Amino acid sequence: MPHAPAATRTPTPAPPRPPASAGWFPQLLLRLHFLAGLFVGPFILVAALSGAVYAVAPSIERVVYAHELTAPESATTLPLADQVSAAEQYVERHHPGDTVTEVRPAPASGTTTRVMFTEEGLAESTTRAVFVDPGTAEVRGDLPVYGTSGSMPFRTWVSTVHRSLLLGDVGRLYSETAASWLGIVSLAGIALWATRIRRARRKRELVVPDTRARGYRRTFSWHAATGVWVLLGALFLSATGITWSHFAGDNVTAVRSALSWQAPAVDTALGSEPTANGATSGEHAGHHGGATPTAAAAEVTPDQFDTVLAAARGADIDAAELRIHVPTAADQAWRVEESKQTWPVAMDAVAVDPRDAHVVSTVRWDDYPVMAKAAKLGVNTHMGVLFGLPNQIVLVLAALGIAAMVVFGYVMWWQRRPTGARVGRAPAAGALARTPGWGLVTVGLVAATIGVLLPTVGVTLLGFLLVDAVVVTVGAARRR
C-alpha cells in the first residue's frame, strides 16, 4: 500500500514589502529627528539654559561688579595719561611684569576706564583689566576679562559652560555637534509638523498646546506647538553659534574669505619716516598686526594715549565706546576702534602714526561687505547686545522654549515605553530599505554636502544611517 506523502509545514509568508515610495521620507525624518535629538538633547538643554543666563549676564555683571564698573559722578575727567599712569603703578605693585595692551576710556559719566594688560599665565584671549576712576585716577580693582567683549569672570564662566560644558576640547566637539544638529533637528521637526497638520482633524493643537489631552498626546501637543513658535530662533541660534565652532567655524571662515565677505581692517604698517601730510614713506610692509620679525618693540608712554585719541576724534571717531590698541612693534600704528555694539552700531576704525599724530588708514562701517555686516549683527544679536533689553528677553524666551522642547521630547520617549519597560520605544527603523533609488541618491548627496560644511554632522549622520541599516538587517535575520 503506497504511503501517503508526509505532511509538510507551510512556511509563514513574510509580510509584504511596502512600496518603495510609501511614506519613506517622513519615516526617515522621524528616525533622524529622534536619534539626533536623543544624542544631542543633553547638551542642547545645557546650552539653552546657560544661553538664557548668558543673555542677561551683562545686567548681572553690573550688579556683581558694580564697584569695578562704576565710579562717583564727576564734573571733570582727567587725561588718559594720568589714568594709565595710575594703572601702571598699581600693576607694578600687584602684578609686576604685565604690559599695557589696550585702553577703553570710560564711555559715560559714572563709569570707569579699563586699562588692559597682558599677563603670563592667563588663559587664551584673556587679559587683566585695571578699572580706574576717570575723575580721580583711583584704581577701583582689577579682574581678568575675556575676549573683545571684555566679559567679566561670571559671564566668562557661563560662556565656557555654554560652549564646552567645562570639558575642554571634548566638550567643544560635542558642542559643535549639538549646535550643528539643532538646526537640522528643527527643520526635520517642522517638516514632520507639516505632514501631520495636513492630516490632522484638529489642526489647532499643533499650533496651540491642547490642554485637554492627556498622556503622550498632551506632551506631543506641547512639543509640536512649542517647536513652531521657537523654530526661527532655533535656526538663528544654530547658524550664528556655528561660527564659534572649530571645524564648521573654520569652513565658514574659509567661505567668507573666498567670497571676500570678511570685515576690513585698518592698515597699521608704517614706513621709516612720516611725511608732512601724515603719510609714510616706503611701501607698506603688511596689514593689521603685520610687524616684521626684526621690528623693534614699540616705545609706549602714557601721554601718547591722549595724542592718539585726539587724532582719532579729529577723524570722526566719535562714539563713546572706544578701544585704543597699543602697537607691539615700532613700525606699527596705533589703532582706535569704535566698539558700540548696540543698534545703531558704531564700528569705524583708524590707524594713527604716533610720530606725528596723523591718521594713516581708515575703515568705516559703510566699507564692510553686506555679509560681513550681517555676520557682525548676527553675532551681536546672538550675544543679546544688539537691541539691549528686548533682545535679551527674546533670547531668554527662545532658549527656554528650546529647553522645554528637549524635555518634552524625552518625556514623549518615556511615555512611549512598552508596559514594564524602563525606556521608551524608538520610531521604527528601516526607512532606507523603503527608499526608492532616486531617494537614496538624493539623501546621499545631501548628506555629503552637509558633511563637508558641517563635519561633525556628516560623521554622526553616517552613524545614524548605519544604525538604521544594521537594525533592519538584524531584525530581518531574526524573523527568518
Secondary structure as UniProt FT lines:
FT   TURN            20..21
FT   HELIX           24..55
FT   HELIX           57..64
FT   HELIX           66..69
FT   HELIX           80..94
FT   TURN            96..97
FT   STRAND          99..104
FT   TURN            109..110
FT   STRAND          113..118
FT   TURN            120..121
FT   TURN            124..125
FT   STRAND          126..132
FT   TURN            134..136
FT   STRAND          139..146
FT   TURN            147..150
FT   HELIX           153..164
FT   TURN            165..166
FT   HELIX           168..199
FT   HELIX           203..206
FT   TURN            211..212
FT   HELIX           215..242
FT   TURN            243..244
FT   HELIX           247..258
FT   TURN            259..260
FT   TURN            276..277
FT   TURN            288..289
FT   TURN            293..294
FT   HELIX           302..314
FT   TURN            315..316
FT   STRAND          322..325
FT   TURN            330..331
FT   STRAND          334..338
FT   STRAND          349..353
FT   TURN            354..357
FT   STRAND          358..363
FT   HELIX           365..367
FT   HELIX           370..382
FT   TURN            383..384
FT   TURN            386..387
FT   HELIX           388..415
FT   TURN            419..420
FT   HELIX           432..434
FT   HELIX           437..453
FT   HELIX           455..479
//
